[in-house]
Structures are given as structure tokens and as C-alpha cells.
């Protein structure tokens, strides 16, 4: 399956919410979007991206992990004109879900990053390390020394930074690609 072809039929953030979300879903996503704030240095970093970066996000408006994380991607897209993030509904695109399984399961959100000409660069998803650390606290106990965030705000800030690290990593893969440097003469 060519996932870049699937990216081409994906919906922008607002279109995805309008098509798949009811008013309750949309309110949850809007509430989380209002909570996601980028620091000035994070906005500056995103604004410095030079290569087009198409990103496919497989998601579900009903999914709690998507409610928490997809608004982060929207904030990134607002700050980085080179990002073009498109969303597919997991249930309407079972063929894509099959390709993007994690540990044998249907997980969302999952992102697939592409070069401007449709080559897959990276995949990342479903939860960040800080989310897993927080979840692990219930299993490993409060004394597990892995750096758990202590509040919703701290967890959100940690997730923003972890996702930003991945977007930046892909940016550098694209920016330093000999093939793309030759194409762009830089």
C-alpha cells in the first residue's frame, strides 16, 4: 500500500473534526487545543523548518489519546508553514490501520512522515514516553525513578516537547538529505 496516496485524501484538522466528530467530540478537541501552548523557542524552531513535510495522522475523534495529542500537531502546523498534516479516520481506513499496527494492535494516533515527493521518512505514535511513564506509575509504583510529570499541565508540556523532538528529527533528516539538497541547490 502506498501511504502517501492515503495522505493525499486525508482531511485537514478542522475538516476531520467536522466530518467525524459530534459536538461533544469537537468540544473536547477544542478544549485541549486551548490548553496546548508553545513556548517562543518552540514556535521559532517550527518556523525555521525549510523542507515541506507532509504528515499523515491516523486517528479517531472518539479516542482519548487523539484528543490529547492531535491538538499538539495542530499547534505545530500553525507555527510551521512547511507542515501539511492530514488526518484519516481509523475506522474508515481499516487498510491503513492494518499497515500501522503497533505491537499487533490497532492504536491511534499514529503519524507517518513523508518527504515532499512522497517517500516515507519515519513513523511515530501512539503515546509518548512521558505518557507511558505516567501510566507505568500505576504498575511500578510512585517510587519508580523515571521522571513522572506531576500535573496535567506538566504532562502536556512533556508531550509537546517529545512530539516536537520527533518533528525536528524528521526535519533534519529532510534538511540534510543529499537527494533533497541537490534538488533544492542548498
C-alpha positions in Angstrom: 0.0 0.0 0.0 1.2 3.5 -0.8 0.6 5.5 2.3 1.4 8.8 0.5 -1.6 8.2 -1.7 -3.6 7.9 1.5 -2.1 11.2 2.8 -3.4 12.9 -0.4 -7.0 12.0 0.5 -6.6 12.9 4.2 -8.5 15.8 5.7 -7.1 18.9 7.4 -7.6 19.2 11.2 -10.9 21.2 11.1 -12.3 19.1 8.3 -11.5 15.9 10.1 -13.3 17.1 13.2 -16.3 18.4 11.3 -16.7 15.1 9.3 -16.1 12.6 12.2 -16.8 14.4 15.4 -20.1 15.2 17.1 -20.4 18.4 19.1 -19.1 16.7 22.3 -16.0 15.4 20.5 -15.4 18.7 18.9 -15.6 20.5 22.3 -13.1 18.1 23.8 -10.6 18.7 21.0 -11.2 22.5 21.2 -10.7 22.5 25.0 -7.4 20.6 24.6 -6.3 22.9 21.7 -6.8 25.9 24.1 -4.5 24.2 26.6 -1.7 23.5 24.2 0.7 26.4 24.3 4.1 26.5 22.5 7.0 28.4 24.1 8.5 31.1 21.9 11.6 28.9 21.3 9.4 26.0 20.2 7.5 28.3 17.8 10.8 29.7 16.4 12.1 26.2 15.9 9.0 25.2 13.9 9.1 28.4 11.9 12.7 27.5 10.9 11.7 24.3 9.1 12.7 24.6 5.5 11.6 21.4 3.8 8.0 20.5 3.0 6.9 17.8 5.4 3.7 16.0 4.6 2.4 14.1 7.6 -0.4 11.5 7.7 -2.2 11.1 11.1 -4.3 8.1 11.6 -6.7 9.0 14.4 -10.2 8.7 15.8 -12.2 11.7 17.2 -13.5 9.5 19.9 -10.1 8.4 21.1 -8.7 9.9 24.3 -5.1 9.7 23.2 -6.1 11.5 20.0 -8.0 14.2 21.9 -4.8 14.8 24.0 -2.2 14.7 21.2 -3.7 15.8 17.9 -4.2 19.4 19.1 -0.5 19.4 19.6 0.0 18.7 15.9 -2.4 21.5 15.0 -0.3 23.9 17.0 2.8 22.7 15.2 1.1 23.2 11.8 0.1 26.7 12.8 3.7 27.6 13.6 5.4 25.8 10.7 4.1 26.6 7.2 6.1 23.7 5.8 3.9 21.1 7.7 0.9 19.7 5.9 -0.8 17.3 8.4 -3.7 15.4 7.1 -6.0 13.1 9.1 -7.6 9.8 8.3 -10.2 8.1 10.5 -9.0 4.7 11.7 -12.3 3.0 11.3 -13.0 4.4 7.8 -9.5 3.3 6.7 -9.1 -0.2 8.0 -6.5 -0.9 5.3 -4.3 1.9 6.7 -4.9 0.8 10.3 -3.7 -2.7 9.3 -0.4 -1.2 8.0 0.1 1.0 11.0 -0.5 -1.5 13.8 1.7 -1.2 16.9 2.6 -4.3 18.9 -0.1 -6.2 17.0 -2.9 -3.7 18.0 -5.0 -1.0 16.4 -3.5 2.1 18.0 -4.0 5.8 17.4 -2.8 8.4 16.8 0.0 7.2 14.5 1.9 9.6 12.4 3.7 8.8 9.1 6.2 11.5 7.9 7.0 11.9 4.2 9.4 13.8 2.0 7.9 16.3 -0.4 8.0 13.7 -3.1 6.2 11.0 -1.1 8.9 8.9 0.3 8.3 7.6 3.8 10.8 9.1 6.3 9.5 8.0 9.7 6.6 6.7 11.8 5.8 7.6 15.4 2.8 7.0 17.6 0.6 6.2 19.7 1.8 7.6 23.0 4.9 9.5 24.1 7.4 8.3 26.7 6.1 10.7 29.3 2.6 9.2 28.8 3.9 5.7 29.3 5.9 6.8 32.3 2.8 8.2 33.9 0.8 5.1 33.1 3.7 3.0 34.4 3.5 4.7 37.8 0.3 2.7 38.5 2.2 -0.5 37.7 5.6 0.2 39.1 4.6 2.4 42.0 5.3 6.0 42.9 9.0 5.4 43.6 9.8 4.2 40.1 12.7 6.7 39.2 11.6 7.5 35.6 10.7 11.2 35.8 6.9 11.2 36.0 5.1 14.5 35.3 3.2 15.6 38.4 0.3 17.5 36.8 -1.8 17.6 33.7 0.0 20.8 32.6 3.4 19.1 33.1 2.3 16.1 31.2 1.0 18.2 28.3 4.2 20.2 28.2 6.3 17.0 28.2 4.2 15.5 25.4 4.5 18.7 23.3 8.3 18.6 23.7 8.5 14.9 22.9 6.4 15.3 19.8 8.4 18.4 18.8 11.6 16.4 19.1 10.3 13.8 16.6 9.1 16.5 14.2 12.5 18.2 14.5 14.3 14.9 13.9 12.3 14.4 10.7 13.0 18.0 9.7 16.8 17.3 10.0 16.5 14.1 8.0 14.8 16.0 5.2 17.0 19.1 5.5 20.3 17.1 5.4 19.2 14.6 2.8 21.8 14.7 -0.1 19.0 13.9 -2.5 16.8 16.9 -1.4 19.8 19.2 -1.0 20.7 18.5 -4.6 17.1 19.1 -5.7 16.9 22.4 -3.9 20.5 23.5 -4.5 21.3 24.0 -0.9 
